[in-house]
Amino acid sequence: MKIHRINPCKRWSDVTVFNGIATFTEVADTDTNVDIKGQVQQIFDQAEASLALIDSDKSRILAVTIYITDFANFDGLNEIWDLWFPENCAPSRACVKAELVDPTLLVEMTFTAAAGEKFQ
C-alpha cells in the first residue's frame, strides 16, 4: 500500500497517510503571543486546513495527543476544545505535560484522522 506524504521536507511531512489513516501535528504558528485559547484556536484552524488536504474534516478525527506546557492552561484548552468538535464527535485523546522546543508555544497537538477515499 502506498504511503502518501503531503508537503514533505527533510524533517517532516505536513500530513502522512497510510491505509486511509492520516497523522499530522500542529502548533500555533500565526501569533505565539496569544494565550492558550488563542493558540488552541490557531491549531484547530490549521487542523481544518490539513484535514481538507486529505478530503476529511474534524468529525473524522480518531485521536489527538495534546502536549501542554502548563496544566494551569488545561481549562482554557478544554473550553476551545468543547466548542470546536461537533456534538458526539470527540475523539480519543491524551494530554501530556511537556517542555516544547519553542518556549513561546503553550501547546502542540498530534492528530490521527480517517482520510478520504483517494487515500485508502
C-alpha positions in Angstrom: 0.0 0.0 0.0 1.1 3.5 -0.8 2.2 6.0 1.8 1.1 9.5 0.9 3.3 12.3 2.2 1.9 15.7 1.8 4.4 18.6 1.5 7.4 16.5 2.7 10.6 18.2 3.6 13.8 16.9 5.1 12.5 16.7 8.7 8.7 16.2 8.4 5.7 16.0 6.1 2.7 18.2 6.8 0.4 15.1 6.7 1.3 11.4 6.3 -1.4 8.9 5.2 -1.2 5.1 5.2 -4.1 2.8 4.6 -6.6 5.6 4.9 -5.3 6.8 8.3 -3.6 10.2 8.5 -1.4 11.7 11.1 -0.2 15.3 11.4 1.0 17.7 14.1 0.0 21.3 14.6 1.4 24.2 16.7 0.4 27.9 16.9 2.3 29.5 14.1 0.5 32.7 13.4 0.8 34.5 16.8 2.5 32.9 19.8 1.9 36.0 21.9 -1.7 35.0 22.5 -3.0 33.0 25.5 -3.8 29.2 25.5 -7.2 29.8 23.9 -5.7 31.7 21.0 -3.0 29.1 20.4 -5.6 26.2 20.6 -7.8 28.1 18.1 -4.8 28.6 15.7 -4.1 24.8 16.0 -7.7 23.9 15.2 -7.8 26.4 12.2 -4.6 24.7 10.9 -6.0 21.2 11.6 -9.0 22.1 9.4 -6.7 23.1 6.6 -4.7 19.8 7.0 -7.9 17.8 7.1 -9.0 19.4 3.8 -5.8 18.3 2.1 -6.8 14.7 2.7 -10.5 15.1 1.9 -11.5 14.9 5.6 -13.0 17.0 8.3 -13.0 17.3 12.1 -15.8 14.8 12.5 -13.4 12.2 11.2 -10.6 12.8 13.8 -9.9 9.5 15.6 -7.4 10.6 18.3 -5.5 13.6 19.5 -2.3 13.7 21.6 -2.0 17.1 23.3 1.3 18.3 24.6 0.7 21.2 27.1 3.4 23.1 28.9 1.4 24.1 31.9 -1.6 22.4 33.4 -2.8 25.8 34.6 -3.9 26.2 30.9 -5.9 23.0 30.9 -9.3 24.7 31.4 -8.7 27.2 28.7 -7.7 24.4 26.3 -10.8 22.4 27.2 -13.1 25.5 26.6 -12.0 25.8 23.0 -11.9 22.0 22.5 -15.5 21.7 23.6 -16.7 24.4 21.2 -14.7 23.1 18.2 -15.8 19.4 18.0 -19.3 18.6 16.7 -21.7 17.0 19.1 -20.8 13.4 19.9 -17.7 13.5 17.7 -15.0 14.0 20.3 -12.0 11.7 19.6 -9.9 9.7 21.9 -7.3 11.9 23.5 -4.3 12.0 25.8 -2.9 15.1 27.4 0.7 15.2 28.4 2.7 18.0 30.2 5.8 18.6 28.1 8.5 21.1 27.5 8.3 22.2 23.9 11.3 23.3 21.8 10.0 26.8 21.3 9.3 28.4 24.8 6.6 30.7 23.3 4.4 27.6 22.4 1.9 26.7 25.1 0.5 23.6 23.3 1.2 21.2 20.4 -1.3 18.6 19.1 -0.8 15.4 17.1 -3.9 14.3 15.2 -4.9 10.9 13.8 -7.8 11.0 11.3 -9.7 9.0 8.7 -8.7 10.3 5.3 -11.0 10.5 2.2 -11.5 7.8 -0.4 -8.5 8.6 -2.6 -6.1 8.0 0.3 -7.4 4.5 1.0 
